[in-house]
């Protein structure tokens, strides 16, 4: 898997897991599915950060999103 794609997918999964966790807690349910999404998203981000030589900087993230979206089209 491309590290850029892994980073973008991981950040998107993390973004969607936060509201799911809050929703589950406010409804009084255990946030099992949201926690699984949190672990998967975090794992993808860690994979991307450790496998890319030189890693990523904060300034690289927007360019990486644009590059992945451009590669899809």
N, C-alpha and C positions, 0 to 999 in steps of 0.2 A: 504494500500500500504506500502510496506517495505520502511523504510526511506533511506536505502542505494540505492535502485533502484530510489527513487524520487530524490536523490541528483545527481546521475549519469545522469538520463534523463534531469534534469533541467540544468546541466552544458553543456550537449550536445546541447540542444535547444538554450541556451544562446550563445554558440560558433557559431552556424549556423545563429543566428539572426544578429550578427554584420556585416558580409559581405552583408546580405540582406538590412540592413539599409543604408550602404554606397552605394550600387548599386542603391537603389531607389532614394537617394538624388542626386547622380551624374547624373541620368537620368532625374531629374526634376520632379519625381513622389512623391506622398505622401507615406511615408513608413508605411502604415496601417497594412499590414500583418506582416511585420517585427516587428512592435511595439507590435502586439498581441503575437507573438512568444517571444518577450522580456519579456512581462508581465507573460506569462505562465511559461517560464523558471525560471524567478525570483521567482514566486510563489512556484514552486516545490522546489527550493533551500531553500527558507524561511521555507516551510513546513518541510523539512528534518532537518533543523537546529533547529527548535523549538520542534519537536516531539521526537528526539532522546535524551534520558537522558544523560546528560553530553555534548551533542553537538558533533561537529566535529572539529578537528584541521587540519591545512594545511597539516601536515604530514600524516593524515589519508586518504586523497583524493586518492592518487595512489593505496593504498591497497584496498580502497572501489571499485575503478574501476575494479581492478583485481578480487575481490570477486564477483561482479555482473556478469562479463563476465564468470567466472568459474561456477556460478550458472546457467547461460543460457545453458551451455554445460554440 
